[in-house]
């Protein structure tokens, strides 16, 4: 039995920014201590379930279904970084009840970064996992090279964990999502973050190469970085390791 199946999840739907935002909640028995909110990459939840289950051992934890690929029907928000950041910010104000440890992976890290910069009162610590995209990948050719280098190191089973979300989102929404992420400039946004920031990448992550991670960590007023085993989607099948990173971020508050 996989670890994410050992700890129960419950689905909830809350109104934020005039939209219904779905999330998966675990660890609701924790009535004190940190609250963790996790923003997925490209709207796929499946590869982060184990991470959320591990976080729930020590914190009330939410996995946000943004932009809304987790089920059929109206999306929680448009599949673009600014809209996702706005929705997450509104959700935090509506549901969290105080500053949270905000974690994001991949494009989710880009959105989480905007939230922390725009609303410092809602984020006590920020954990950025595999933050995309360095400047050289903001054109199609650079993105394709990164995809080729990274893909050879991703574990088996990743496609099965993410494909249902991508299929529900559809190719147009995914393309819109990626283009929005390519237009984003995290290196400028991170200078406005006032809470502690922990950045992490997989050692074979071609979408978040080491020089890019170092640049972001140096630009943050209170930033530090680390490298862990794996490629870009290192949280998949490494839920305990990823949860430990998030806990390290929580300890920086």
PAKOL-677794 format. One record per atom (N, C-alpha, C): residue in one letter; x, y, z. Coordinates in steps of 0.05 Angstrom, whole numbers, padded with zeros to 5 digits, always signed. Layout:
REM PAKOL-677794
AXYZ ...
REM end
This chain:
REM PAKOL-677794
X+00017-00024+00000 X+00000+00000+00000 X+00018+00025+00000 X+00012+00044-00017 X+00028+00068-00019 X+00022+00085+00005 X+00042+00102+00013 X+00040+00118+00037 X+00017+00138+00035 X+00011+00149+00011 X-00010+00168+00009 X-00038+00156+00014 X-00039+00129+00012 X-00064+00116+00017 X-00068+00110+00047 X-00048+00113+00063 X-00049+00106+00091 X-00062+00128+00108 X-00061+00152+00099 X-00072+00175+00114 X-00095+00186+00098 X-00118+00190+00112 X-00142+00198+00097 X-00141+00227+00087 X-00154+00231+00064 X-00158+00257+00052 X-00188+00263+00052 X-00194+00288+00053 X-00222+00295+00048 X-00223+00318+00028 X-00242+00317+00012 X-00246+00338-00009 X-00263+00361+00002 X-00255+00385-00004 X-00271+00408+00004 X-00272+00428-00019 X-00292+00444-00019 X-00296+00464-00040 X-00303+00491-00026 X-00287+00511-00031 X-00291+00537-00018 X-00292+00559-00039 X-00307+00579-00033 X-00309+00602-00052 X-00286+00621-00046 X-00272+00628-00068 X-00250+00647-00066 X-00249+00663-00092 X-00247+00689-00090 X-00246+00707-00113 X-00270+00702-00131 X-00293+00695-00120 X-00317+00691-00135 X-00318+00664-00150 X-00300+00646-00144 X-00299+00620-00156 X-00299+00598-00136 X-00308+00574-00143 X-00307+00551-00126 X-00279+00537-00129 X-00264+00537-00108 X-00237+00525-00109 X-00237+00499-00093 X-00230+00478-00106 X-00229+00451-00094 X-00201+00447-00082 X-00200+00433-00060 X-00175+00425-00048 X-00178+00398-00035 X-00156+00385-00030 X-00155+00360-00015 X-00141+00367+00012 X-00154+00359+00034 X-00144+00366+00060 X-00137+00341+00075 X-00114+00342+00089 X-00106+00320+00106 X-00094+00331+00132 X-00093+00315+00152 X-00082+00324+00178 X-00099+00344+00192 X-00125+00343+00188 X-00143+00362+00200 X-00145+00359+00230 X-00134+00337+00241 X-00134+00334+00270 X-00114+00353+00284 X-00096+00365+00268 X-00077+00384+00280 X-00091+00411+00283 X-00097+00418+00308 X-00111+00443+00313 X-00093+00466+00321 X-00067+00460+00323 X-00047+00480+00329 X-00022+00474+00312 X-00004+00493+00311 X+00020+00488+00295 X+00016+00499+00267 X+00035+00494+00249 X+00034+00505+00222 X+00012+00493+00205 X+00003+00509+00187 X-00015+00500+00165 X+00001+00501+00139 X+00000+00480+00124 X+00014+00478+00099 X-00005+00478+00075 X+00001+00495+00056 X-00015+00495+00031 X+00005+00489+00008 X-00003+00471-00010 X+00014+00462-00032 X+00001+00468-00058 X+00016+00481-00077 X+00006+00488-00103 X+00020+00469-00123 X+00005+00453-00139 X+00017+00434-00157 X+00028+00447-00182 X+00045+00432-00196 X+00055+00440-00222 X+00036+00432-00244 X+00031+00450-00263 X+00013+00445-00286 X-00013+00432-00278 X-00023+00438-00254 X-00050+00430-00247 X-00053+00400-00241 X-00031+00385-00238 X-00033+00356-00233 X-00029+00351-00203 X-00049+00337-00191 X-00047+00332-00163 X-00035+00305-00156 X-00038+00286-00173 X-00032+00258-00166 X-00004+00253-00157 X+00016+00266-00168 X+00044+00261-00161 X+00051+00273-00134 X+00033+00290-00122 X+00039+00303-00096 X+00023+00291-00073 X+00007+00271-00078 X-00009+00260-00056 X+00008+00248-00034 X+00029+00234-00041 X+00046+00223-00020 X+00059+00245-00003 X+00068+00266-00016 X+00079+00288-00002 X+00060+00300+00018 X+00035+00305+00009 X+00015+00316+00027 X+00008+00297+00050 X+00007+00271+00044 X+00003+00252+00065 X+00024+00252+00086 X+00049+00256+00078 X+00071+00258+00097 X+00071+00284+00112 X+00064+00306+00099 X+00062+00331+00114 X+00040+00330+00135 X+00019+00315+00129 X-00004+00313+00147 X+00003+00299+00173 X+00026+00286+00174 X+00035+00274+00200 X+00042+00295+00221 X+00048+00319+00212 X+00055+00340+00231 X+00041+00367+00226 X+00025+00369+00206 X+00011+00395+00200 X-00015+00390+00185 X-00034+00408+00191 X-00058+00408+00174 X-00049+00418+00146 X-00056+00402+00126 X-00044+00406+00099 X-00065+00406+00078 X-00063+00424+00059 X-00081+00427+00036 X-00066+00425+00010 X-00077+00410-00009 X-00067+00409-00036 X-00088+00422-00054 X-00081+00445-00065 X-00100+00461-00080 X-00103+00452-00109 X-00128+00449-00117 X-00134+00440-00144 X-00137+00465-00162 X-00114+00477-00168 X-00114+00500-00186 X-00096+00494-00210 X-00106+00500-00234 X-00130+00516-00240 X-00156+00500-00239 X-00155+00474-00234 X-00180+00459-00232 X-00181+00434-00250 X-00157+00422-00255 X-00156+00398-00272 X-00163+00373-00256 X-00169+00375-00230 X-00174+00351-00214 X-00201+00338-00218 X-00219+00352-00232 X-00245+00341-00237 X-00257+00354-00262 X-00277+00342-00273 X-00290+00354-00296 X-00309+00376-00287 X-00313+00395-00304 X-00331+00417-00296 X-00316+00444-00297 X-00329+00465-00288 X-00316+00492-00288 X-00289+00492-00273 X-00270+00505-00285 X-00244+00507-00272 X-00245+00528-00249 X-00227+00524-00230 X-00226+00543-00207 X-00216+00570-00215 X-00200+00571-00237 X-00189+00596-00247 X-00177+00591-00274 X-00171+00612-00289 X-00157+00608-00315 X-00130+00596-00311 X-00120+00580-00331 X-00094+00567-00328 X-00071+00585-00334 X-00067+00605-00318 X-00046+00625-00321 X-00034+00632-00294 X-00009+00637-00293 X+00005+00642-00267 X-00009+00665-00252 X-00014+00689-00264 X-00026+00710-00248 X-00054+00702-00236 X-00070+00689-00252 X-00097+00681-00243 X-00095+00660-00220 X-00076+00642-00223 X-00073+00622-00202 X-00063+00635-00176 X-00044+00653-00179 X-00034+00667-00155 X-00057+00683-00141 X-00073+00697-00157 X-00095+00712-00146 X-00115+00693-00131 X-00120+00670-00143 X-00139+00652-00132 X-00128+00640-00106 X-00103+00632-00106 X-00091+00621-00082 X-00091+00642-00060 X-00084+00667-00066 X-00084+00688-00046 X-00112+00691-00034 X-00132+00692-00051 X-00160+00694-00040 X-00168+00670-00024 X-00159+00647-00032 X-00165+00622-00017 X-00152+00624+00011 X-00127+00632+00012 X-00113+00635+00038 X-00128+00653+00057 X-00137+00676+00046 X-00152+00695+00062 X-00178+00683+00072 X-00191+00667+00056 X-00217+00656+00062 X-00216+00632+00081 X-00195+00615+00078 X-00196+00588+00090 X-00174+00585+00111 X-00150+00595+00107 X-00127+00587+00123 X-00128+00597+00151 X-00140+00620+00156 X-00142+00630+00183 X-00116+00641+00194 X-00097+00647+00178 X-00072+00658+00187 X-00050+00651+00167 X-00026+00662+00172 X-00003+00656+00153 X+00003+00626+00152 X+00009+00617+00128 X+00015+00589+00123 X+00043+00584+00114 X+00052+00560+00115 X+00076+00551+00101 X+00066+00544+00072 X+00074+00560+00053 X+00065+00557+00026 X+00086+00543+00009 X+00079+00521-00003 X+00098+00505-00020 X+00086+00503-00048 X+00104+00505-00067 X+00095+00502-00095 X+00116+00486-00110 X+00107+00471-00129 X+00126+00456-00146 X+00122+00464-00175 X+00145+00469-00189 X+00145+00475-00217 X+00130+00501-00223 X+00110+00501-00240 X+00094+00525-00244 X+00080+00533-00219 X+00074+00514-00202 X+00062+00520-00176 X+00080+00537-00159 X+00106+00532-00161 X+00125+00549-00147 X+00125+00578-00157 X+00122+00581-00183 X+00119+00608-00194 X+00095+00623-00183 X+00072+00609-00182 X+00048+00621-00171 X+00052+00627-00141 X+00063+00608-00126 X+00067+00612-00097 X+00085+00636-00092 X+00105+00640-00109 X+00123+00662-00106 X+00108+00689-00108 X+00090+00691-00127 X+00074+00715-00130 X+00056+00720-00106 X+00045+00699-00095 X+00028+00701-00071 X+00044+00713-00048 X+00068+00702-00043 X+00084+00711-00020 X+00093+00740-00024 X+00099+00748-00049 X+00108+00775-00054 X+00085+00795-00051 X+00061+00787-00060 X+00039+00806-00060 X+00025+00807-00033 X+00026+00785-00018 X+00011+00784+00008 X+00028+00772+00030 X+00048+00787+00039 X+00066+00776+00060 X+00052+00769+00085 X+00029+00780+00091 X+00014+00773+00115 X+00002+00745+00114 X+00001+00733+00091 X-00012+00707+00087 X+00008+00684+00086 X+00034+00690+00085 X+00054+00669+00082 X+00076+00673+00102 X+00080+00652+00119 X+00101+00654+00140 X+00127+00643+00130 X+00126+00624+00112 X+00150+00613+00100 X+00143+00602+00072 X+00163+00603+00054 X+00158+00595+00026 X+00177+00573+00018 X+00167+00552+00007 X+00183+00530-00003 X+00178+00526-00033 X+00199+00531-00048 X+00197+00530-00078 X+00212+00506-00088 X+00198+00488-00100 X+00209+00462-00110 X+00210+00462-00140 X+00233+00460-00151 X+00236+00458-00180 X+00224+00482-00195 X+00231+00506-00186 X+00219+00531-00197 X+00227+00534-00226 X+00207+00536-00244 X+00211+00541-00272 X+00207+00571-00278 X+00215+00581-00300 X+00233+00573-00321 X+00256+00593-00322 X+00281+00583-00325 X+00303+00602-00329 X+00300+00616-00356 X+00313+00639-00360 X+00308+00655-00384 X+00312+00640-00410 X+00332+00622-00411 X+00337+00607-00436 X+00314+00588-00444 X+00296+00582-00425 X+00274+00565-00431 X+00248+00580-00436 X+00250+00606-00440 X+00226+00622-00445 X+00221+00624-00475 X+00235+00608-00491 X+00230+00604-00519 X+00226+00574-00524 X+00212+00567-00545 X+00205+00539-00550 X+00230+00521-00552 X+00250+00530-00566 X+00274+00513-00570 X+00287+00507-00543 X+00290+00526-00526 X+00302+00522-00500 X+00285+00503-00482 X+00259+00507-00484 X+00241+00490-00468 X+00243+00461-00478 X+00245+00457-00504 X+00247+00430-00515 X+00273+00416-00507 X+00295+00431-00506 X+00320+00420-00497 X+00318+00412-00468 X+00306+00429-00452 X+00303+00421-00423 X+00286+00397-00420 X+00264+00395-00435 X+00247+00371-00433 X+00262+00346-00440 X+00278+00347-00462 X+00293+00323-00470 X+00313+00315-00449 X+00327+00334-00438 X+00348+00327-00418 X+00335+00316-00392 X+00312+00328-00385 X+00300+00320-00360 X+00286+00293-00361 X+00273+00288-00384 X+00255+00265-00386 X+00270+00238-00381 X+00295+00237-00389 X+00309+00211-00386 X+00314+00204-00357 X+00310+00223-00339 X+00315+00217-00310 X+00289+00215-00293 X+00266+00219-00305 X+00241+00217-00290 X+00234+00187-00285 X+00222+00181-00262 X+00216+00153-00255 X+00193+00141-00271 X+00192+00115-00274 X+00168+00102-00286 X+00143+00108-00270 X+00121+00110-00283 X+00096+00114-00269 X+00087+00143-00267 X+00105+00162-00274 X+00099+00190-00271 X+00076+00197-00291 X+00077+00187-00315 X+00057+00194-00335 X+00029+00185-00325 X+00028+00161-00313 X+00003+00151-00304 X-00008+00169-00281 X+00009+00180-00265 X+00001+00197-00243 X-00008+00225-00251 X+00001+00234-00275 X-00005+00262-00283 X-00024+00263-00307 X-00024+00242-00324 X-00040+00244-00348 X-00070+00249-00344 X-00083+00238-00324 X-00112+00244-00321 X-00117+00273-00318 X-00100+00288-00304 X-00104+00316-00300 X-00099+00332-00326 X-00079+00324-00341 X-00073+00337-00366 X-00095+00332-00386 X-00106+00308-00386 X-00128+00302-00405 X-00153+00318-00398 X-00159+00321-00372 X-00182+00337-00364 X-00177+00367-00371 X-00153+00376-00368 X-00147+00404-00375 X-00149+00409-00404 X-00138+00390-00420 X-00138+00393-00449 X-00114+00407-00460 X-00106+00402-00485 X-00082+00413-00496 X-00081+00444-00497 X-00104+00456-00503 X-00104+00485-00505 X-00098+00498-00478 X-00111+00487-00457 X-00106+00498-00430 X-00078+00494-00422 X-00067+00470-00428 X-00039+00465-00420 X-00020+00483-00435 X-00024+00488-00461 X-00007+00506-00476 X-00009+00534-00465 X-00033+00543-00458 X-00037+00569-00446 X-00022+00572-00420 X-00023+00550-00404 X-00009+00549-00378 X+00021+00552-00382 X+00032+00536-00400 X+00061+00537-00404 X+00070+00564-00415 X+00055+00575-00433 X+00062+00602-00444 X+00062+00623-00422 X+00042+00621-00404 X+00041+00640-00382 X+00065+00637-00364 X+00073+00612-00359 X+00097+00608-00342 X+00122+00618-00356 X+00124+00615-00382 X+00147+00625-00396 X+00149+00655-00396 X+00126+00669-00394 X+00126+00698-00393 X+00134+00709-00366 X+00131+00692-00346 X+00136+00700-00318 X+00166+00704-00314 X+00173+00721-00294 X+00201+00727-00288 X+00206+00724-00258 X+00209+00700-00248 X+00212+00696-00220 X+00236+00710-00208 X+00256+00715-00223 X+00280+00728-00213 X+00275+00756-00203 X+00254+00769-00214 X+00246+00796-00205 X+00226+00794-00183 X+00208+00775-00184 X+00187+00772-00163 X+00199+00766-00136 X+00220+00749-00136 X+00230+00738-00110 X+00244+00760-00094 X+00252+00782-00106 X+00264+00804-00091 X+00245+00817-00072 X+00219+00814-00077 X+00198+00826-00061 X+00187+00809-00039 X+00198+00784-00036 X+00189+00766-00015 X+00203+00772+00011 X+00188+00774+00033 X+00200+00781+00058 X+00202+00758+00078 X+00188+00736+00073 X+00190+00713+00090 X+00214+00696+00082 X+00223+00677+00099 X+00244+00659+00091 X+00236+00642+00068 X+00255+00636+00050 X+00250+00621+00026 X+00270+00598+00024 X+00259+00573+00021 X+00276+00550+00016 X+00271+00541-00012 X+00292+00539-00028 X+00289+00530-00056 X+00303+00503-00058 X+00290+00485-00073 X+00302+00458-00077 X+00298+00449-00106 X+00317+00433-00115 X+00315+00422-00142 X+00325+00393-00141 X+00317+00377-00160 X+00328+00350-00164 X+00355+00353-00178 X+00373+00335-00172 X+00400+00338-00183 X+00400+00335-00214 X+00380+00323-00225 X+00378+00320-00255 X+00356+00338-00266 X+00347+00358-00252 X+00326+00375-00260 X+00336+00395-00281 X+00328+00390-00306 X+00336+00408-00328 X+00319+00432-00330 X+00295+00433-00318 X+00278+00456-00318 X+00285+00476-00296 X+00300+00467-00276 X+00310+00484-00255 X+00340+00478-00251 X+00357+00486-00270 X+00385+00480-00268 X+00398+00494-00244 X+00421+00484-00235 X+00433+00495-00211 X+00439+00525-00213 X+00450+00535-00235 X+00455+00564-00236 X+00430+00581-00232 X+00407+00571-00242 X+00382+00585-00239 X+00373+00585-00210 X+00375+00562-00197 X+00368+00560-00169 X+00386+00579-00152 X+00412+00579-00158 X+00430+00596-00143 X+00423+00626-00147 X+00415+00633-00171 X+00407+00660-00177 X+00383+00669-00161 X+00363+00651-00160 X+00339+00657-00145 X+00345+00660-00115 X+00360+00641-00105 X+00367+00642-00076 X+00382+00667-00069 X+00400+00676-00086 X+00415+00700-00081 X+00398+00725-00083 X+00376+00724-00099 X+00359+00747-00103 X+00339+00750-00080 X+00333+00729-00066 X+00314+00730-00043 X+00327+00744-00019 X+00313+00762-00006 X+00324+00774+00018 X+00333+00754+00039 X+00318+00732+00042 X+00325+00711+00061 X+00321+00684+00048 X+00339+00677+00030 X+00337+00653+00014 X+00360+00633+00018 X+00353+00608+00015 X+00374+00587+00016 X+00365+00565-00003 X+00384+00548-00012 X+00377+00528-00031 X+00389+00502-00024 X+00378+00480-00036 X+00389+00453-00032 X+00383+00437-00057 X+00397+00415-00061 X+00393+00397-00083 X+00388+00369-00071 X+00369+00355-00083 X+00361+00328-00073 X+00362+00309-00096 X+00361+00283-00091 X+00361+00263-00113 X+00336+00266-00131 X+00339+00260-00156 X+00316+00260-00174 X+00319+00280-00196 X+00297+00282-00212 X+00296+00301-00234 X+00275+00322-00227 X+00262+00334-00247 X+00244+00356-00241 X+00221+00348-00223 X+00209+00325-00228 X+00186+00317-00212 X+00195+00299-00189 X+00216+00308-00175 X+00227+00291-00153 X+00207+00286-00131 X+00186+00302-00126 X+00167+00295-00105 X+00153+00268-00110 X+00150+00260-00135 X+00136+00235-00141 X+00153+00212-00131 X+00141+00195-00114 X+00154+00172-00101 X+00175+00180-00081 X+00177+00206-00075 X+00195+00215-00054 X+00180+00234-00035 X+00156+00224-00027 X+00139+00241-00011 X+00151+00249+00016 X+00164+00230+00029 X+00176+00236+00055 X+00198+00256+00052 X+00215+00252+00033 X+00237+00272+00028 X+00225+00300+00023 X+00205+00301+00006 X+00193+00327-00001 X+00180+00340+00024 X+00165+00323+00039 X+00153+00334+00063 X+00174+00344+00083 X+00197+00330+00084 X+00218+00340+00102 X+00229+00367+00093 X+00230+00371+00066 X+00238+00397+00056 X+00218+00419+00065 X+00192+00412+00063 X+00172+00432+00071 X+00174+00437+00101 X+00179+00416+00116 X+00182+00420+00145 X+00206+00438+00151 X+00228+00434+00136 X+00251+00452+00140 X+00243+00481+00134 X+00227+00485+00114 X+00217+00512+00108 X+00201+00522+00131 X+00184+00505+00143 X+00167+00513+00166 X+00184+00521+00189 X+00206+00507+00193 X+00224+00513+00216 X+00239+00540+00213 X+00239+00551+00188 X+00252+00576+00183 X+00235+00600+00191 X+00210+00596+00198 X+00192+00618+00203 X+00203+00636+00225 
REM end
